[in-house]
Amino acid sequence: MIQTVKGKISKSEFGVCAAHEHLSIDLSRIKNDPDTILDDEPGMESELDYFYHAGGRSMVELTNEGMGRDAKRLKRLSEASGVHIVTCTGFYKDPFIPDYAQGWDQDQFANYFVKEIKEGIDGTDIFPGVIGEVGTSLNEIKLVERELILGAGKAALETGLTVSTHTTLGTMGSKQVEMLFGLGLKKEQILIGHQDLNSNKQEVLDVLESGVYIGFDTIGKNNYRPDEDRVSFLLDFIEKGFHKQIVLSADLTRKSHWRKHGGLGYDLVLNQFIPVLKQRGVSNQIIEDLLVHNPANAFEIKEI
């Protein structure tokens, strides 16, 4: 089963999934940029409609505490749009971790996440379906981030949820895997994010060879890396047989990413990226793995 904001659903109901997105978010406390505030609920409904009409049926929304999480809003959006939405428990990375949690150790993080997973978010009957996005900095793991990642792993061991991570520009993915494996977490419960931002192919292959899932989840962000480079890496990974470990998304976090404001929207993977893969010879079966089966398997609550 998969935990959504409206309750548990079967894997077969999950459908085409955007595996790493943000609908309601506020990063302006740190970024000091109003473009990083998504608080227009009618706008969110409209953007989700584009996604739904492109064939999207589920979305994993990884805005956590300290990033502007609003679980009640996500439930309203799911009800209005017909899109299954998975919300999260977790903290992002330094310096976005709330002040009250800056000095926590791994057990304090784990206890906080487990409490939300078992009791609901902020006194509601809305439960997280993933632990994430928990992250590390560029080419380093700060002390608080180390405790955060280990705390997320411990919570995953206790609850069966998957840990979905943030890697800054794709770095430190193998180190995240090593830390989570060190706790005894299964590869099926680990999704290492933003690996499409890492131009070092061997580093990404090292993560894939560990058996975990990875996110090609910043599609369309050509200011970081051209999509053609993403396509090139992805085709190579598919040829090497890793297509059952990869999920896709766009990771929209700004007003300027929305169609309403001239951006590409949440449907860009389905309407722009997937046709390119088909043109390059990727089979419908593999595309179905990337969009449907892999996310369902990744976010299914695991037996503990």
C-alpha positions in Angstrom: 0.0 0.0 0.0 1.0 3.6 -0.5 0.0 6.3 2.0 -1.5 9.4 0.4 -3.0 12.5 2.0 -6.5 11.0 1.6 -5.5 7.5 2.9 -3.8 4.4 1.8 -4.2 3.2 -1.8 -3.0 0.1 -3.7 0.1 0.3 -5.9 -2.2 -0.4 -8.9 -4.1 2.9 -8.2 -1.0 5.1 -8.1 -0.6 5.4 -11.9 1.8 7.9 -13.7 3.8 9.6 -10.9 5.8 12.7 -10.6 8.2 11.4 -7.9 9.7 14.7 -6.5 7.6 17.8 -6.6 6.5 20.9 -4.6 3.1 22.5 -4.7 3.0 24.6 -1.6 6.4 25.9 -0.5 8.2 28.9 1.0 12.0 29.0 0.8 12.1 32.8 1.1 13.3 32.7 4.8 16.7 31.6 3.5 16.6 32.5 -0.2 15.1 36.0 0.3 13.3 35.7 -3.0 9.5 35.9 -3.4 9.7 33.7 -6.5 10.4 30.8 -4.1 6.9 31.2 -2.4 4.1 29.0 -3.8 1.0 30.0 -1.9 -1.6 30.5 -4.6 -4.0 27.6 -4.0 -6.3 28.2 -7.0 -3.1 28.4 -9.1 -2.0 25.1 -7.7 -5.3 23.6 -8.8 -4.9 24.9 -12.3 -1.3 23.6 -12.5 -2.4 20.2 -11.3 -5.1 20.2 -14.0 -2.4 20.4 -16.7 -0.6 17.5 -15.1 -3.8 15.4 -14.9 -4.7 16.1 -18.5 -1.2 15.1 -19.6 -1.8 11.7 -17.9 -0.4 12.3 -14.5 -2.2 10.5 -11.7 0.0 10.9 -8.6 2.6 13.2 -7.2 5.1 12.9 -4.3 5.2 16.3 -2.6 8.4 16.7 -0.7 7.9 20.1 1.0 8.6 19.3 4.7 8.6 21.2 8.0 10.8 24.4 7.5 10.0 24.5 3.8 6.4 25.6 4.1 4.6 22.2 4.3 0.7 22.5 4.4 -0.8 19.0 4.6 -4.4 20.3 4.8 -3.9 22.2 1.6 -2.5 19.2 -0.1 -5.5 17.2 0.9 -7.8 19.8 -0.6 -5.8 19.9 -3.8 -5.9 16.1 -4.1 -9.7 16.2 -3.6 -10.1 18.9 -6.2 -7.7 17.6 -8.8 -8.1 13.8 -8.6 -4.3 13.5 -8.3 -3.1 11.2 -5.6 -0.7 13.3 -3.4 1.9 11.8 -1.0 3.1 14.2 1.6 6.2 13.8 3.8 7.8 14.0 7.1 11.4 15.3 7.4 13.6 18.3 7.3 15.5 19.6 4.3 19.2 20.4 4.8 21.3 23.1 6.5 20.4 26.0 6.6 16.7 25.2 6.1 16.4 23.0 9.2 14.2 24.9 11.7 16.1 26.5 14.6 14.5 24.2 17.2 16.0 21.2 15.5 19.4 22.5 14.6 21.1 20.7 17.6 19.2 17.5 17.4 20.9 14.1 17.2 19.8 11.2 15.0 17.4 9.7 17.6 15.6 13.1 18.1 15.1 13.4 14.4 13.9 9.7 14.2 11.5 10.2 17.1 10.0 13.3 15.5 9.5 11.6 12.1 8.1 8.4 13.6 5.6 10.4 15.7 4.2 12.1 12.6 4.1 8.8 10.7 2.2 7.1 13.4 0.0 9.9 14.8 -0.5 12.3 11.9 0.8 15.7 10.9 0.0 18.6 13.2 -2.9 17.0 14.9 -4.7 16.1 11.6 -5.7 12.7 10.2 -3.2 13.2 7.4 -0.2 10.9 7.4 3.1 11.1 5.6 3.9 8.5 3.0 7.6 9.2 2.7 10.5 10.5 4.7 12.0 13.4 2.8 13.4 15.3 1.3 16.3 15.0 3.6 19.5 16.4 2.3 23.2 17.2 2.3 25.3 20.1 1.1 27.5 20.6 -2.0 30.4 18.1 -1.7 30.0 17.8 2.0 27.8 16.4 4.8 27.5 18.8 7.7 27.2 17.4 11.2 23.5 18.3 11.5 22.9 16.7 8.0 24.6 13.5 9.1 22.3 13.2 12.1 19.3 14.1 9.9 20.1 11.4 7.3 20.7 8.8 10.0 17.5 9.8 11.9 15.5 9.5 8.7 17.0 6.0 8.2 16.1 5.0 11.7 12.6 6.2 11.2 12.4 4.2 7.9 13.5 1.1 9.7 10.7 1.5 12.3 7.9 2.4 9.9 8.6 0.8 6.5 8.5 4.2 4.7 11.1 5.1 2.1 13.7 7.8 2.5 13.8 10.2 -0.4 17.0 12.4 -0.3 18.2 15.7 -1.6 21.7 15.8 -3.0 23.1 19.3 -3.8 23.9 19.2 -7.5 23.9 15.4 -7.3 26.9 15.2 -4.9 27.4 12.9 -1.9 24.9 10.3 -3.2 27.2 7.3 -2.5 27.9 8.6 1.0 24.2 8.9 1.7 23.7 5.3 0.5 26.6 4.2 2.7 25.2 5.8 5.8 21.7 4.3 5.2 23.1 0.9 4.5 25.1 1.2 7.7 21.9 1.3 9.6 20.6 -1.9 7.9 18.1 -0.1 5.6 17.1 -2.1 2.5 17.9 -0.7 -0.9 14.2 -0.8 -1.8 13.6 1.9 0.9 16.2 4.4 -0.4 15.7 7.0 -3.2 18.7 9.2 -3.8 17.5 12.5 -5.4 18.8 14.8 -8.1 21.2 12.4 -9.7 20.5 14.0 -13.0 22.4 17.0 -11.8 25.6 15.1 -11.4 27.8 15.3 -14.6 30.2 12.7 -13.2 28.7 9.5 -14.7 30.8 7.2 -12.6 29.5 8.7 -9.3 25.9 8.2 -10.5 26.7 4.6 -11.6 28.2 3.9 -8.2 24.8 4.9 -6.6 22.9 2.8 -9.2 25.1 -0.2 -8.6 24.2 -0.2 -4.9 20.7 -1.2 -6.0 18.8 1.8 -4.6 16.4 4.0 -6.6 17.6 7.3 -8.0 15.8 10.5 -9.1 16.1 12.0 -12.5 14.0 14.7 -10.9 15.1 18.1 -12.0 14.0 17.7 -15.7 13.6 21.0 -17.4 16.0 22.9 -15.2 18.4 23.6 -18.1 20.0 26.4 -16.2 21.6 23.7 -14.0 22.2 21.1 -16.7 20.9 20.8 -20.3 18.1 18.2 -20.7 20.1 16.7 -23.6 22.8 15.7 -21.1 20.1 14.2 -18.9 18.8 12.2 -21.9 22.3 11.0 -22.8 23.0 9.7 -19.3 19.5 8.2 -19.0 19.9 6.3 -22.3 23.2 4.9 -21.1 21.8 3.8 -17.8 18.8 2.1 -19.5 21.2 0.3 -21.8 23.1 -0.9 -18.8 19.9 -2.3 -17.3 19.2 0.2 -14.5 15.8 1.3 -15.8 13.9 -0.3 -12.9 15.7 1.9 -10.4 15.0 5.4 -11.9 12.1 7.7 -11.3 11.3 11.0 -13.0 10.1 14.5 -12.0 10.8 18.2 -12.4 11.1 19.5 -8.8 9.2 22.8 -9.4 9.8 25.3 -6.5 9.2 28.7 -8.0 6.4 30.8 -9.4 8.4 31.2 -12.6 8.2 27.4 -13.0 4.4 27.5 -13.3 2.6 27.7 -16.6 0.6 30.6 -15.1 3.8 32.6 -15.0 5.3 31.5 -18.3 7.0 28.3 -17.0 6.9 24.8 -18.3 4.6 23.4 -15.6 4.3 20.0 -13.8 3.3 18.3 -17.1 6.7 19.1 -18.8 8.1 15.6 -18.1 5.1 14.0 -19.8 4.6 16.4 -22.6 8.2 17.2 -23.5 10.8 14.8 -22.0 9.0 11.5 -22.6 8.4 12.2 -26.3 12.2 12.8 -26.7 12.9 9.4 -25.0 10.4 7.7 -27.4 12.1 9.4 -30.4 15.4 8.0 -29.1 14.1 4.5 -29.1 13.1 3.9 -25.5 10.3 1.3 -25.4 6.8 1.9 -24.0 7.5 -0.8 -21.5 10.6 1.0 -20.1 8.8 4.3 -20.0 6.0 2.6 -18.0 8.7 1.4 -15.6 10.0 5.0 -15.2 6.6 6.6 -14.7 4.4 4.0 -13.1 6.1 0.8 -11.8 9.3 2.3 -10.3 7.5 5.0 -8.2 4.9 2.6 -7.0 7.5 0.1 -5.9 9.7 2.9 -4.4 6.9 4.5 -2.3 5.1 1.3 -1.3 5.2 0.9 2.5 7.7 -2.0 3.1 7.3 -4.8 5.6 9.3 -4.4 8.7 
